């Protein structure tokens, strides 16, 4: 029971301190779950983000559910999901009750402007981390450029490709590239073995 409570409280705390959602929460999740608690690896965390991006729902919430399920199965997933939602739901209800009366106040507008800047910084940091770990060779760079062009300039094309389709296409391309890399590695190992046999 203590482990389920720990999962709930951990994700409740993460939910309360996460601003911007999605990729903005990647540095926070890395610190809390990878560095402090060793609940997941950074590679797994990136995979969860990739899956969370192309499945229905909020990325941050999906990632929390995945990690909770990894820790304690379906009960762990429910604890993580409920924990992550608790803080934001309470905060949103409080803000919604008072925001209409204070939204136009200069102090409130300036506060939101500062929060937006902070969220931008968190997203840029997350993008840089994902870039370093994902764009590892020329093939990955080419794949990145193709997907970027298709998404960024989709409005100029006759048919705009939905983001979900781009994600699936990129996943299929990643599988094909990995299979080619494995085959090339196998051929090189075979050649090296043949040379060693000839030498002996």
Secondary structure, DSSP 8 states (H G I E B T S, - for coil): -HHHHHHHHHHHHHHHH--S-GGGGHHHHIIIIIIIS--S-HHHHHHHHHHHHHSSS-HHHHHHHHHHHHHHHHHHHHHHHHHHHHHHHHHHHHHHHHHHHHTTSHHHHHHHHHHHHHHHHHHHHHHHHHHHHH--SHHHHHHHHHHHHHHHTGGGSSS---HHHHHHHHHHHHHHHHHHHHHHHHHHHHHHHHHHHHH-
